[in-house]
Amino acid sequence: MFRSPLAALLLLSLIWGGSYYFIKVLIQDFGPWTIVWFRSTVGLGVITVIMLFIRHPFAWKQMPWLPLAAVALVNMAIPWAIIGFSETRIASNLASILNATTPLCSLLLGILFFGTVSQRVQWVGMGTALTGVIVLLSFQLDSGLPSDMIGTLGMLAASIFYGLGSQLSKRFLQSLSAYQSALGTLFFAMLGSGIVALTTEEISIKQLTTPEHAASLIGLGAFGSGVAYILFYWIVSKGGAEYATMVTYLLPFSSLVWGWTMLNESIGWNLIVGLLLILSGIYIAGRRKLRTEKSLKLST
């Protein structure tokens, strides 16, 4: 696929960073749940075609359907809808920066509810990242726009859902292949979001056929929810899980570029300071974990 995991990692960051841009385009004419429905449906179609092409077994009888449904709602449908709602109130670049707190939310939830052992350095990292969030929040308060604050808090809520989803995935979906996990979760995300969208939002198929909307749906669904999964798991197989998580550091930067070039979103110094503090906190909090995993590998 690629000669080096680095090339795949850079492409993955561009795809996922662009998701915030695609959502920003679609949210002008579609409801948040409708976007989730379109996104998961297209992503499911891409994963299905790929599995058929490479003849990967679906193994329906091995699927833990209840855990898959729970992970799909917590890790896909609900946070995706919240992100769409939040992007009606805040810029896409700010949304991506706030969403970069996901690893810290996962760590905090793991410590509180899933028995993860905490170290002092992890709390220092979380404190550093929290400072970055406060920097971003303070500028939202100074702007005097309550809707901005709602959007900001919405993105933090989405990060909490992502963090919980990662913990549930780790606990209940380990027996499945990457393709099976993607297939099952996208199916239930499509099912759940479709029910909500069809009952609560107006859906204009005519609007979907415009070139801008069609291109955004392909970027968000086919690439952001289909191809991106394949890239991520290829990186894991070639470079390791720790290397793959480096996309967390690259994604906000690529999203800033997407927002600046395509949406003319400004990049203020507060965004840069907040981003650097959040990413520094993620790095500090993850150092202890990486050291522990490396020492375990050396001892085996």
Order of alpha helices (4+ residues) and beta strands (2+ residues): alpha-alpha-alpha-alpha-alpha-alpha-alpha-alpha-alpha-alpha-alpha-alpha-alpha-alpha-alpha
